[in-house]
Amino acid sequence: MLPLNIFIEGQNIEILPEWKEKIEEELTRLQKRYNDPIVNARVELIGGGRHRQGQFEIRIIAAVPGNTLTVTRQGELVSPLIIEAFDVLDRRLQETSDTRQQRVKTHPENTILGKIARIFPDEDFGFIETADGEEVYFHAHALKKGNFDKLQVGHKVKLALEEGLKGPQAVWVRLQD
């Protein structure tokens, strides 16, 4: 199962079939491993002697819901470089997944209670009213263990806040039991 959009290109180098196959194999492996799908992936292999740390460079740009991950590696041989770059991407996807699944430790003092005040299901966001009457933005990706399409105004939730560009926003939202 490859990402929706995948682009593999070479600059100053012809992409060998075995490299393309390895890249597709690695993307398929990562796609199966994580809940968040890789929506777009761009892999660039760059050849030439201009790199200080090696003759080749690989750049991987992978888009997952709510995030774009970039990996750049340089080295002497392309095949090991592909493996190394995808190992790094794997670790970054794991970190992203852990954060989204709230396996990263959250501090209870940052957890507050609220209720869904407004919801815009067609646009994947809404607002939560906190106990002190403040409205907090949240995106569908912030919802943990629940279905965004089934949320209704008035549902009670727990959430953690961070300061966004336009004011407070929920880092994660969980329906109260």
KOLDODREN-357542 format. One record per residue: x negated, y negated, z negated of N, C-alpha, C in turn. Coordinates in nm, 3 decimals, padded with zeros to 5 digits, always signed. Layout:
% residues N
{n_x X	n_y Y	n_z Z	ca_x X	ca_y Y	ca_z Z	c_x X	c_y Y	c_z Z}
...
This chain:
% residues 177
{n_x -00.085	n_y +00.118	n_z +00.000	ca_x +00.000	ca_y +00.000	ca_z +00.000	c_x -00.089	c_y -00.124	c_z +00.000}
{n_x -00.109	n_y -00.183	n_z +00.113	ca_x -00.193	ca_y -00.302	ca_z +00.126	c_x -00.113	c_y -00.429	c_z +00.096}
{n_x -00.182	n_y -00.539	n_z +00.063	ca_x -00.114	ca_y -00.666	ca_z +00.040	c_x -00.031	c_y -00.707	c_z +00.161}
{n_x +00.068	n_y -00.793	n_z +00.138	ca_x +00.152	ca_y -00.843	ca_z +00.245	c_x +00.069	c_y -00.900	c_z +00.360}
{n_x -00.025	n_y -00.984	n_z +00.327	ca_x -00.110	ca_y -01.047	ca_z +00.427	c_x -00.256	c_y -01.020	c_z +00.392}
{n_x -00.328	n_y -00.960	n_z +00.485	ca_x -00.469	ca_y -00.933	ca_z +00.462	c_x -00.548	c_y -00.982	c_z +00.583}
{n_x -00.654	n_y -01.054	n_z +00.555	ca_x -00.741	ca_y -01.106	ca_z +00.660	c_x -00.883	c_y -01.063	c_z +00.628}
{n_x -00.946	n_y -00.996	n_z +00.722	ca_x -01.085	ca_y -00.955	ca_z +00.707	c_x -01.160	c_y -01.016	c_z +00.824}
{n_x -01.260	n_y -01.096	n_z +00.794	ca_x -01.333	ca_y -01.158	ca_z +00.903	c_x -01.481	c_y -01.163	c_z +00.873}
{n_x -01.558	n_y -01.169	n_z +00.980	ca_x -01.703	ca_y -01.178	ca_z +00.969	c_x -01.753	c_y -01.308	c_z +01.028}
{n_x -01.853	n_y -01.363	n_z +00.964	ca_x -01.921	ca_y -01.482	ca_z +01.015	c_x -02.067	c_y -01.444	c_z +01.035}
{n_x -02.113	n_y -01.455	n_z +01.157	ca_x -02.248	ca_y -01.416	ca_z +01.193	c_x -02.273	c_y -01.267	c_z +01.171}
{n_x -02.167	n_y -01.188	n_z +01.173	ca_x -02.177	ca_y -01.044	ca_z +01.152	c_x -02.053	c_y -00.977	c_z +01.210}
{n_x -02.071	n_y -00.862	n_z +01.269	ca_x -01.959	ca_y -00.784	ca_z +01.319	c_x -01.912	c_y -00.690	c_z +01.209}
{n_x -01.782	n_y -00.689	n_z +01.181	ca_x -01.727	ca_y -00.602	ca_z +01.077	c_x -01.726	c_y -00.459	c_z +01.128}
{n_x -01.803	n_y -00.373	n_z +01.063	ca_x -01.807	ca_y -00.232	ca_z +01.101	c_x -01.680	c_y -00.162	c_z +01.052}
{n_x -01.634	n_y -00.059	n_z +01.125	ca_x -01.512	ca_y +00.012	ca_z +01.085	c_x -01.519	c_y +00.068	c_z +00.943}
{n_x -01.635	n_y +00.118	n_z +00.901	ca_x -01.645	ca_y +00.173	ca_z +00.766	c_x -01.634	c_y +00.066	c_z +00.658}
{n_x -01.679	n_y -00.059	n_z +00.688	ca_x -01.663	ca_y -00.168	ca_z +00.594	c_x -01.515	c_y -00.205	c_z +00.582}
{n_x -01.450	n_y -00.216	n_z +00.697	ca_x -01.306	ca_y -00.248	ca_z +00.698	c_x -01.229	c_y -00.142	c_z +00.622}
{n_x -01.262	n_y -00.017	n_z +00.643	ca_x -01.194	ca_y +00.094	ca_z +00.575	c_x -01.216	c_y +00.085	c_z +00.424}
{n_x -01.339	n_y +00.055	n_z +00.381	ca_x -01.370	ca_y +00.045	ca_z +00.238	c_x -01.294	c_y -00.072	c_z +00.175}
{n_x -01.287	n_y -00.185	n_z +00.244	ca_x -01.214	ca_y -00.302	ca_z +00.194	c_x -01.066	c_y -00.267	c_z +00.177}
{n_x -01.007	n_y -00.203	n_z +00.277	ca_x -00.866	ca_y -00.165	ca_z +00.270	c_x -00.842	c_y -00.062	c_z +00.159}
{n_x -00.936	n_y +00.031	n_z +00.143	ca_x -00.927	ca_y +00.132	ca_z +00.037	c_x -00.928	c_y +00.065	c_z -00.101}
{n_x -01.019	n_y -00.030	n_z -00.121	ca_x -01.029	ca_y -00.100	ca_z -00.249	c_x -00.903	c_y -00.182	c_z -00.278}
{n_x -00.851	n_y -00.251	n_z -00.175	ca_x -00.729	ca_y -00.330	ca_z -00.195	c_x -00.611	c_y -00.239	c_z -00.228}
{n_x -00.602	n_y -00.125	n_z -00.164	ca_x -00.494	ca_y -00.030	ca_z -00.192	c_x -00.505	c_y +00.021	c_z -00.336}
{n_x -00.626	n_y +00.052	n_z -00.380	ca_x -00.649	ca_y +00.098	ca_z -00.517	c_x -00.604	c_y -00.007	c_z -00.618}
{n_x -00.642	n_y -00.131	n_z -00.594	ca_x -00.605	ca_y -00.239	ca_z -00.686	c_x -00.454	c_y -00.264	c_z -00.683}
{n_x -00.395	n_y -00.252	n_z -00.567	ca_x -00.251	ca_y -00.274	ca_z -00.551	c_x -00.172	c_y -00.173	c_z -00.635}
{n_x -00.221	n_y -00.049	n_z -00.642	ca_x -00.153	ca_y +00.056	ca_z -00.718	c_x -00.176	c_y +00.042	c_z -00.868}
{n_x -00.286	n_y -00.020	n_z -00.904	ca_x -00.328	ca_y -00.024	ca_z -01.045	c_x -00.255	c_y -00.130	c_z -01.129}
{n_x -00.212	n_y -00.238	n_z -01.066	ca_x -00.156	ca_y -00.350	ca_z -01.141	c_x -00.010	c_y -00.376	c_z -01.104}
{n_x +00.066	n_y -00.425	n_z -01.206	ca_x +00.207	ca_y -00.457	ca_z -01.184	c_x +00.224	c_y -00.575	c_z -01.089}
{n_x +00.136	n_y -00.674	n_z -01.102	ca_x +00.145	ca_y -00.792	ca_z -01.017	c_x +00.085	c_y -00.761	c_z -00.881}
{n_x +00.165	n_y -00.768	n_z -00.776	ca_x +00.112	ca_y -00.733	ca_z -00.645	c_x +00.015	c_y -00.838	c_z -00.593}
{n_x -00.082	n_y -00.793	n_z -00.514	ca_x -00.167	ca_y -00.887	ca_z -00.442	c_x -00.088	c_y -00.927	c_z -00.319}
{n_x -00.046	n_y -01.052	n_z -00.313	ca_x +00.040	ca_y -01.099	ca_z -00.205	c_x -00.042	c_y -01.128	c_z -00.079}
{n_x -00.155	n_y -01.192	n_z -00.097	ca_x -00.245	ca_y -01.225	ca_z +00.013	c_x -00.387	c_y -01.191	c_z -00.028}
{n_x -00.463	n_y -01.144	n_z +00.070	ca_x -00.605	ca_y -01.119	ca_z +00.045	c_x -00.684	c_y -01.162	c_z +00.167}
{n_x -00.791	n_y -01.236	n_z +00.141	ca_x -00.881	ca_y -01.278	ca_z +00.248	c_x -01.020	c_y -01.233	c_z +00.208}
{n_x -01.083	n_y -01.156	n_z +00.296	ca_x -01.218	ca_y -01.106	ca_z +00.270	c_x -01.307	c_y -01.157	c_z +00.384}
{n_x -01.411	n_y -01.229	n_z +00.347	ca_x -01.505	ca_y -01.282	ca_z +00.444	c_x -01.642	c_y -01.222	c_z +00.419}
{n_x -01.700	n_y -01.162	n_z +00.521	ca_x -01.838	ca_y -01.114	ca_z +00.516	c_x -01.922	c_y -01.211	c_z +00.598}
{n_x -02.028	n_y -01.260	n_z +00.538	ca_x -02.112	ca_y -01.361	ca_z +00.603	c_x -02.252	c_y -01.304	c_z +00.615}
{n_x -02.303	n_y -01.302	n_z +00.736	ca_x -02.437	ca_y -01.251	ca_z +00.761	c_x -02.534	c_y -01.363	c_z +00.792}
{n_x -02.660	n_y -01.334	n_z +00.773	ca_x -02.762	ca_y -01.435	ca_z +00.803	c_x -02.862	c_y -01.443	c_z +00.692}
{n_x -02.979	n_y -01.491	n_z +00.721	ca_x -03.086	ca_y -01.498	ca_z +00.623	c_x -03.088	c_y -01.626	c_z +00.543}
{n_x -02.981	n_y -01.706	n_z +00.550	ca_x -02.985	ca_y -01.836	ca_z +00.483	c_x -02.957	c_y -01.829	c_z +00.333}
{n_x -02.912	n_y -01.715	n_z +00.282	ca_x -02.879	ca_y -01.704	ca_z +00.140	c_x -03.006	c_y -01.675	c_z +00.061}
{n_x -03.023	n_y -01.746	n_z -00.048	ca_x -03.142	ca_y -01.731	ca_z -00.131	c_x -03.147	c_y -01.594	c_z -00.198}
{n_x -03.031	n_y -01.544	n_z -00.239	ca_x -03.029	ca_y -01.422	ca_z -00.318	c_x -02.999	c_y -01.298	c_z -00.234}
{n_x -02.997	n_y -01.310	n_z -00.105	ca_x -02.970	ca_y -01.193	ca_z -00.023	c_x -02.936	c_y -01.232	c_z +00.118}
{n_x -02.931	n_y -01.132	n_z +00.202	ca_x -02.905	ca_y -01.156	ca_z +00.342	c_x -02.756	c_y -01.168	c_z +00.372}
{n_x -02.671	n_y -01.113	n_z +00.285	ca_x -02.528	ca_y -01.113	ca_z +00.310	c_x -02.452	c_y -01.175	c_z +00.192}
{n_x -02.332	n_y -01.222	n_z +00.225	ca_x -02.243	ca_y -01.277	ca_z +00.123	c_x -02.103	c_y -01.224	c_z +00.150}
{n_x -02.029	n_y -01.194	n_z +00.044	ca_x -01.889	ca_y -01.156	ca_z +00.056	c_x -01.807	c_y -01.251	c_z -00.029}
{n_x -01.694	n_y -01.296	n_z +00.026	ca_x -01.599	ca_y -01.379	ca_z -00.047	c_x -01.464	c_y -01.310	c_z -00.042}
{n_x -01.404	n_y -01.292	n_z -00.157	ca_x -01.270	ca_y -01.235	ca_z -00.165	c_x -01.180	c_y -01.338	c_z -00.231}
{n_x -01.071	n_y -01.369	n_z -00.165	ca_x -00.970	ca_y -01.459	ca_z -00.221	c_x -00.841	c_y -01.379	c_z -00.226}
{n_x -00.791	n_y -01.355	n_z -00.347	ca_x -00.671	ca_y -01.273	ca_z -00.365	c_x -00.566	c_y -01.355	c_z -00.439}
{n_x -00.446	n_y -01.360	n_z -00.381	ca_x -00.335	ca_y -01.432	ca_z -00.443	c_x -00.240	c_y -01.332	c_z -00.508}
{n_x -00.215	n_y -01.353	n_z -00.636	ca_x -00.115	ca_y -01.277	ca_z -00.710	c_x -00.013	c_y -01.379	c_z -00.760}
{n_x +00.106	n_y -01.336	n_z -00.797	ca_x +00.205	ca_y -01.434	ca_z -00.843	c_x +00.150	c_y -01.524	c_z -00.953}
{n_x +00.151	n_y -01.653	n_z -00.928	ca_x +00.106	ca_y -01.750	ca_z -01.027	c_x -00.043	c_y -01.773	c_z -01.037}
{n_x -00.123	n_y -01.708	n_z -00.952	ca_x -00.267	ca_y -01.723	ca_z -00.967	c_x -00.338	c_y -01.688	c_z -00.837}
{n_x -00.453	n_y -01.749	n_z -00.815	ca_x -00.541	ca_y -01.714	ca_z -00.704	c_x -00.678	c_y -01.684	c_z -00.763}
{n_x -00.731	n_y -01.567	n_z -00.727	ca_x -00.859	ca_y -01.522	ca_z -00.779	c_x -00.963	c_y -01.525	c_z -00.667}
{n_x -01.082	n_y -01.574	n_z -00.697	ca_x -01.189	ca_y -01.582	ca_z -00.597	c_x -01.314	c_y -01.514	c_z -00.652}
{n_x -01.375	n_y -01.432	n_z -00.566	ca_x -01.499	ca_y -01.363	ca_z -00.602	c_x -01.599	c_y -01.389	c_z -00.489}
{n_x -01.720	n_y -01.426	n_z -00.524	ca_x -01.828	ca_y -01.444	ca_z -00.426	c_x -01.951	c_y -01.368	c_z -00.478}
{n_x -02.010	n_y -01.288	n_z -00.391	ca_x -02.129	ca_y -01.213	ca_z -00.427	c_x -02.227	c_y -01.216	c_z -00.309}
{n_x -02.356	n_y -01.210	n_z -00.341	ca_x -02.460	ca_y -01.208	ca_z -00.239	c_x -02.550	c_y -01.088	c_z -00.262}
{n_x -02.604	n_y -01.033	n_z -00.153	ca_x -02.694	ca_y -00.919	ca_z -00.167	c_x -02.756	c_y -00.878	c_z -00.036}
{n_x -02.837	n_y -00.774	n_z -00.044	ca_x -02.914	ca_y -00.726	ca_z +00.071	c_x -02.836	c_y -00.629	c_z +00.159}
{n_x -02.745	n_y -00.550	n_z +00.099	ca_x -02.673	ca_y -00.447	ca_z +00.173	c_x -02.523	c_y -00.469	c_z +00.160}
{n_x -02.450	n_y -00.453	n_z +00.270	ca_x -02.307	ca_y -00.485	ca_z +00.272	c_x -02.223	c_y -00.387	c_z +00.191}
{n_x -02.242	n_y -00.256	n_z +00.209	ca_x -02.156	ca_y -00.158	ca_z +00.140	c_x -02.160	c_y -00.172	c_z -00.011}
{n_x -02.279	n_y -00.178	n_z -00.075	ca_x -02.281	ca_y -00.197	ca_z -00.220	c_x -02.223	c_y -00.334	c_z -00.261}
{n_x -02.238	n_y -00.432	n_z -00.175	ca_x -02.185	ca_y -00.565	ca_z -00.201	c_x -02.032	c_y -00.563	c_z -00.206}
{n_x -01.972	n_y -00.488	n_z -00.116	ca_x -01.826	ca_y -00.473	ca_z -00.113	c_x -01.780	c_y -00.410	c_z -00.245}
{n_x -01.846	n_y -00.303	n_z -00.286	ca_x -01.808	ca_y -00.233	ca_z -00.410	c_x -01.823	c_y -00.326	c_z -00.530}
{n_x -01.936	n_y -00.396	n_z -00.539	ca_x -01.960	ca_y -00.488	ca_z -00.650	c_x -01.854	c_y -00.597	c_z -00.656}
{n_x -01.821	n_y -00.657	n_z -00.541	ca_x -01.723	ca_y -00.765	ca_z -00.537	c_x -01.585	c_y -00.717	c_z -00.581}
{n_x -01.547	n_y -00.597	n_z -00.536	ca_x -01.416	ca_y -00.545	ca_z -00.575	c_x -01.413	c_y -00.502	c_z -00.722}
{n_x -01.526	n_y -00.461	n_z -00.778	ca_x -01.533	ca_y -00.432	ca_z -00.922	c_x -01.508	c_y -00.561	c_z -01.002}
{n_x -01.566	n_y -00.671	n_z -00.957	ca_x -01.545	ca_y -00.800	ca_z -01.023	c_x -01.398	c_y -00.841	c_z -01.009}
{n_x -01.342	n_y -00.826	n_z -00.890	ca_x -01.201	ca_y -00.859	ca_z -00.869	c_x -01.113	c_y -00.773	c_z -00.959}
{n_x -01.146	n_y -00.646	n_z -00.975	ca_x -01.071	ca_y -00.556	ca_z -01.062	c_x -01.069	c_y -00.610	c_z -01.205}
{n_x -01.185	n_y -00.653	n_z -01.256	ca_x -01.192	ca_y -00.709	ca_z -01.392	c_x -01.107	c_y -00.835	c_z -01.404}
{n_x -01.111	n_y -00.920	n_z -01.303	ca_x -01.032	ca_y -01.045	ca_z -01.308	c_x -00.882	c_y -01.016	c_z -01.301}
{n_x -00.845	n_y -00.917	n_z -01.221	ca_x -00.704	ca_y -00.877	ca_z -01.216	c_x -00.660	c_y -00.821	c_z -01.351}
{n_x -00.748	n_y -00.746	n_z -01.417	ca_x -00.716	ca_y -00.692	ca_z -01.549	c_x -00.695	c_y -00.805	c_z -01.649}
{n_x -00.783	n_y -00.905	n_z -01.647	ca_x -00.768	ca_y -01.020	ca_z -01.736	c_x -00.637	c_y -01.092	c_z -01.710}
{n_x -00.605	n_y -01.113	n_z -01.583	ca_x -00.481	ca_y -01.179	ca_z -01.545	c_x -00.360	c_y -01.098	c_z -01.591}
{n_x -00.366	n_y -00.969	n_z -01.570	ca_x -00.256	ca_y -00.881	ca_z -01.610	c_x -00.240	c_y -00.881	c_z -01.762}
{n_x -00.352	n_y -00.874	n_z -01.835	ca_x -00.346	ca_y -00.876	ca_z -01.982	c_x -00.280	c_y -01.004	c_z -02.031}
{n_x -00.318	n_y -01.115	n_z -01.973	ca_x -00.261	ca_y -01.244	ca_z -02.013	c_x -00.112	c_y -01.247	c_z -01.985}
{n_x -00.074	n_y -01.201	n_z -01.867	ca_x +00.068	ca_y -01.202	ca_z -01.829	c_x +00.150	c_y -01.106	c_z -01.914}
{n_x +00.092	n_y -00.997	n_z -01.955	ca_x +00.164	ca_y -00.898	ca_z -02.034	c_x +00.153	c_y -00.927	c_z -02.184}
{n_x +00.085	n_y -01.037	n_z -02.218	ca_x +00.066	ca_y -01.080	ca_z -02.355	c_x -00.009	c_y -00.978	c_z -02.440}
{n_x -00.103	n_y -00.907	n_z -02.377	ca_x -00.190	ca_y -00.819	ca_z -02.454	c_x -00.301	c_y -00.901	c_z -02.518}
{n_x -00.321	n_y -01.023	n_z -02.468	ca_x -00.415	ca_y -01.113	ca_z -02.530	c_x -00.350	c_y -01.163	c_z -02.659}
{n_x -00.425	n_y -01.167	n_z -02.765	ca_x -00.370	ca_y -01.201	ca_z -02.895	c_x -00.306	c_y -01.340	c_z -02.892}
{n_x -00.183	n_y -01.347	n_z -02.939	ca_x -00.117	ca_y -01.477	ca_z -02.954	c_x -00.109	c_y -01.508	c_z -03.103}
{n_x -00.114	n_y -01.631	n_z -03.135	ca_x -00.112	ca_y -01.672	ca_z -03.275	c_x +00.031	c_y -01.703	c_z -03.316}
{n_x +00.079	n_y -01.639	n_z -03.422	ca_x +00.218	ca_y -01.656	ca_z -03.465	c_x +00.256	c_y -01.802	c_z -03.488}
{n_x +00.161	n_y -01.885	n_z -03.528	ca_x +00.194	ca_y -02.026	ca_z -03.553	c_x +00.230	c_y -02.100	c_z -03.424}
{n_x +00.192	n_y -02.045	n_z -03.309	ca_x +00.226	ca_y -02.106	ca_z -03.181	c_x +00.358	c_y -02.055	c_z -03.125}
{n_x +00.418	n_y -01.955	n_z -03.189	ca_x +00.542	ca_y -01.897	ca_z -03.143	c_x +00.658	c_y -01.976	c_z -03.201}
{n_x +00.748	n_y -02.020	n_z -03.114	ca_x +00.865	ca_y -02.095	ca_z -03.160	c_x +00.991	c_y -02.031	c_z -03.104}
{n_x +01.104	n_y -02.073	n_z -03.158	ca_x +01.234	ca_y -02.021	ca_z -03.115	c_x +01.307	c_y -02.126	c_z -03.035}
{n_x +01.392	n_y -02.079	n_z -02.945	ca_x +01.473	ca_y -02.170	ca_z -02.866	c_x +01.585	c_y -02.095	c_z -02.798}
{n_x +01.654	n_y -02.166	n_z -02.709	ca_x +01.759	ca_y -02.102	ca_z -02.630	c_x +01.755	c_y -02.159	c_z -02.489}
{n_x +01.799	n_y -02.077	n_z -02.395	ca_x +01.800	ca_y -02.120	ca_z -02.255	c_x +01.898	c_y -02.236	c_z -02.242}
{n_x +01.850	n_y -02.351	n_z -02.195	ca_x +01.934	ca_y -02.469	ca_z -02.180	c_x +01.985	c_y -02.484	c_z -02.037}
{n_x +01.894	n_y -02.466	n_z -01.941	ca_x +01.931	ca_y -02.475	ca_z -01.799	c_x +01.846	c_y -02.375	c_z -01.723}
{n_x +01.904	n_y -02.320	n_z -01.617	ca_x +01.831	ca_y -02.221	ca_z -01.538	c_x +01.860	c_y -02.243	c_z -01.390}
{n_x +01.757	n_y -02.228	n_z -01.310	ca_x +01.766	ca_y -02.246	ca_z -01.166	c_x +01.715	c_y -02.118	c_z -01.098}
{n_x +01.800	n_y -02.014	n_z -01.089	ca_x +01.755	ca_y -01.884	ca_z -01.040	c_x +01.702	c_y -01.886	c_z -00.897}
{n_x +01.755	n_y -01.972	n_z -00.813	ca_x +01.708	ca_y -01.978	ca_z -00.674	c_x +01.568	c_y -02.037	c_z -00.664}
{n_x +01.525	n_y -02.108	n_z -00.768	ca_x +01.394	ca_y -02.173	ca_z -00.766	c_x +01.298	c_y -02.112	c_z -00.869}
{n_x +01.342	n_y -02.007	n_z -00.940	ca_x +01.258	ca_y -01.933	ca_z -01.035	c_x +01.205	c_y -02.015	c_z -01.151}
{n_x +01.286	n_y -02.108	n_z -01.204	ca_x +01.244	ca_y -02.179	ca_z -01.324	c_x +01.366	c_y -02.221	c_z -01.404}
{n_x +01.339	n_y -02.268	n_z -01.524	ca_x +01.446	ca_y -02.317	ca_z -01.609	c_x +01.390	c_y -02.399	c_z -01.723}
{n_x +01.479	n_y -02.434	n_z -01.818	ca_x +01.438	ca_y -02.513	ca_z -01.934	c_x +01.493	c_y -02.449	c_z -02.060}
{n_x +01.413	n_y -02.453	n_z -02.164	ca_x +01.450	ca_y -02.398	ca_z -02.294	c_x +01.462	c_y -02.516	c_z -02.391}
{n_x +01.567	n_y -02.513	n_z -02.472	ca_x +01.582	ca_y -02.613	ca_z -02.576	c_x +01.527	c_y -02.554	c_z -02.706}
{n_x +01.430	n_y -02.623	n_z -02.765	ca_x +01.371	ca_y -02.576	ca_z -02.890	c_x +01.458	c_y -02.619	c_z -03.007}
{n_x +01.428	n_y -02.568	n_z -03.126	ca_x +01.505	ca_y -02.600	ca_z -03.245	c_x +01.507	c_y -02.750	c_z -03.275}
{n_x +01.400	n_y -02.822	n_z -03.236	ca_x +01.396	ca_y -02.966	ca_z -03.262	c_x +01.456	c_y -03.048	c_z -03.147}
{n_x +01.522	n_y -02.981	n_z -03.051	ca_x +01.593	ca_y -03.050	ca_z -02.943	c_x +01.508	c_y -03.084	c_z -02.822}
{n_x +01.382	n_y -03.044	n_z -02.821	ca_x +01.295	ca_y -03.072	ca_z -02.707	c_x +01.322	c_y -02.971	c_z -02.595}
{n_x +01.320	n_y -03.019	n_z -02.470	ca_x +01.335	ca_y -02.929	ca_z -02.355	c_x +01.199	c_y -02.892	c_z -02.301}
{n_x +01.179	n_y -02.761	n_z -02.279	ca_x +01.052	ca_y -02.707	ca_z -02.236	c_x +01.072	c_y -02.634	c_z -02.104}
{n_x +00.988	n_y -02.664	n_z -02.006	ca_x +00.991	ca_y -02.597	ca_z -01.876	c_x +00.938	c_y -02.455	c_z -01.889}
{n_x +00.996	n_y -02.362	n_z -01.812	ca_x +00.938	ca_y -02.229	ca_z -01.800	c_x +00.961	c_y -02.176	c_z -01.660}
{n_x +00.868	n_y -02.096	n_z -01.613	ca_x +00.876	ca_y -02.033	ca_z -01.480	c_x +00.915	c_y -01.887	c_z -01.499}
{n_x +00.974	n_y -01.828	n_z -01.397	ca_x +01.016	ca_y -01.687	ca_z -01.403	c_x +00.901	c_y -01.595	c_z -01.441}
{n_x +00.778	n_y -01.628	n_z -01.397	ca_x +00.662	ca_y -01.544	ca_z -01.428	c_x +00.629	c_y -01.542	c_z -01.577}
{n_x +00.677	n_y -01.642	n_z -01.652	ca_x +00.649	ca_y -01.647	ca_z -01.795	c_x +00.737	c_y -01.550	c_z -01.874}
{n_x +00.846	n_y -01.503	n_z -01.814	ca_x +00.939	ca_y -01.414	ca_z -01.885	c_x +00.879	c_y -01.275	c_z -01.902}
{n_x +00.875	n_y -01.228	n_z -02.026	ca_x +00.821	ca_y -01.096	ca_z -02.056	c_x +00.936	c_y -01.005	c_z -02.097}
{n_x +00.931	n_y -00.881	n_z -02.051	ca_x +01.029	ca_y -00.779	ca_z -02.089	c_x +01.172	c_y -00.827	c_z -02.070}
{n_x +01.203	n_y -00.874	n_z -01.955	ca_x +01.339	ca_y -00.917	ca_z -01.924	c_x +01.352	c_y -00.944	c_z -01.776}
{n_x +01.474	n_y -00.959	n_z -01.731	ca_x +01.501	ca_y -00.985	ca_z -01.589	c_x +01.545	c_y -01.130	c_z -01.574}
{n_x +01.468	n_y -01.208	n_z -01.503	ca_x +01.497	ca_y -01.350	ca_z -01.486	c_x +01.636	c_y -01.371	c_z -01.427}
{n_x +01.676	n_y -01.287	n_z -01.333	ca_x +01.805	ca_y -01.301	ca_z -01.267	c_x +01.923	c_y -01.280	c_z -01.361}
{n_x +01.898	n_y -01.216	n_z -01.475	ca_x +02.007	ca_y -01.189	ca_z -01.570	c_x +02.010	c_y -01.288	c_z -01.687}
{n_x +01.916	n_y -01.382	n_z -01.690	ca_x +01.917	ca_y -01.483	ca_z -01.796	c_x +02.040	c_y -01.571	c_z -01.784}
{n_x +02.092	n_y -01.613	n_z -01.898	ca_x +02.207	ca_y -01.703	ca_z -01.899	c_x +02.183	c_y -01.815	c_z -01.998}
{n_x +02.247	n_y -01.927	n_z -01.973	ca_x +02.240	ca_y -02.040	ca_z -02.066	c_x +02.289	c_y -01.991	c_z -02.201}
{n_x +02.215	n_y -02.024	n_z -02.306	ca_x +02.251	ca_y -01.985	ca_z -02.441	c_x +02.175	c_y -01.866	c_z -02.494}
{n_x +02.111	n_y -01.787	n_z -02.408	ca_x +02.030	ca_y -01.674	ca_z -02.456	c_x +01.922	c_y -01.727	c_z -02.549}
{n_x +01.905	n_y -01.660	n_z -02.663	ca_x +01.801	ca_y -01.699	ca_z -02.759	c_x +01.668	c_y -01.635	c_z -02.719}
{n_x +01.560	n_y -01.714	n_z -02.731	ca_x +01.428	ca_y -01.668	ca_z -02.689	c_x +01.320	c_y -01.709	c_z -02.789}
{n_x +01.208	n_y -01.639	n_z -02.782	ca_x +01.083	ca_y -01.676	ca_z -02.849	c_x +00.991	c_y -01.723	c_z -02.738}
{n_x +00.903	n_y -01.817	n_z -02.768	ca_x +00.810	ca_y -01.865	ca_z -02.666	c_x +00.685	c_y -01.922	c_z -02.729}
{n_x +00.583	n_y -01.935	n_z -02.646	ca_x +00.459	ca_y -02.003	ca_z -02.685	c_x +00.440	c_y -02.119	c_z -02.588}
{n_x +00.392	n_y -02.230	n_z -02.639	ca_x +00.380	ca_y -02.353	ca_z -02.560	c_x +00.237	c_y -02.388	c_z -02.526}
{n_x +00.225	n_y -02.461	n_z -02.415	ca_x +00.101	ca_y -02.529	ca_z -02.381	c_x +00.140	c_y -02.660	c_z -02.316}
{n_x +00.047	n_y -02.753	n_z -02.311	ca_x +00.074	ca_y -02.881	ca_z -02.249	c_x +00.051	c_y -02.869	c_z -02.099}
{n_x +00.154	n_y -02.894	n_z -02.019	ca_x +00.144	ca_y -02.890	ca_z -01.874	c_x +00.123	c_y -03.029	c_z -01.818}
{n_x +00.121	n_y -03.040	n_z -01.687	ca_x +00.101	ca_y -03.170	ca_z -01.621	c_x +00.216	c_y -03.266	c_z -01.649}
{n_x +00.337	n_y -03.214	n_z -01.665	ca_x +00.454	ca_y -03.299	ca_z -01.686	c_x +00.514	c_y -03.282	c_z -01.824}
{n_x +00.434	n_y -03.236	n_z -01.920	ca_x +00.485	ca_y -03.218	ca_z -02.055	c_x +00.471	c_y -03.073	c_z -02.098}
{n_x +00.535	n_y -03.037	n_z -02.209	ca_x +00.521	ca_y -02.900	ca_z -02.260	c_x +00.582	c_y -02.797	c_z -02.166}
{n_x +00.518	n_y -02.681	n_z -02.160	ca_x +00.573	ca_y -02.570	ca_z -02.081	c_x +00.545	c_y -02.440	c_z -02.154}
{n_x +00.628	n_y -02.340	n_z -02.124	ca_x +00.614	ca_y -02.211	ca_z -02.190	c_x +00.505	c_y -02.129	c_z -02.123}
{n_x +00.415	n_y -02.076	n_z -02.203	ca_x +00.313	ca_y -01.985	ca_z -02.153	c_x +00.376	c_y -01.848	c_z -02.131}
{n_x +00.460	n_y -01.809	n_z -02.226	ca_x +00.537	ca_y -01.685	ca_z -02.215	c_x +00.671	c_y -01.704	c_z -02.284}
{n_x +00.770	n_y -01.628	n_z -02.239	ca_x +00.905	ca_y -01.633	ca_z -02.295	c_x +00.951	c_y -01.489	c_z -02.314}
{n_x +01.013	n_y -01.462	n_z -02.429	ca_x +01.065	ca_y -01.328	ca_z -02.456	c_x +01.203	c_y -01.341	c_z -02.517}
{n_x +01.298	n_y -01.262	n_z -02.467	ca_x +01.433	ca_y -01.262	ca_z -02.524	c_x +01.425	c_y -01.214	c_z -02.668}
{n_x +01.503	n_y -01.278	n_z -02.756	ca_x +01.507	ca_y -01.235	ca_z -02.896	c_x +01.592	c_y -01.110	c_z -02.907}
{n_x +01.552	n_y -01.024	n_z -02.997	ca_x +01.628	ca_y -00.900	ca_z -03.020	c_x +01.754	c_y -00.925	c_z -03.096}
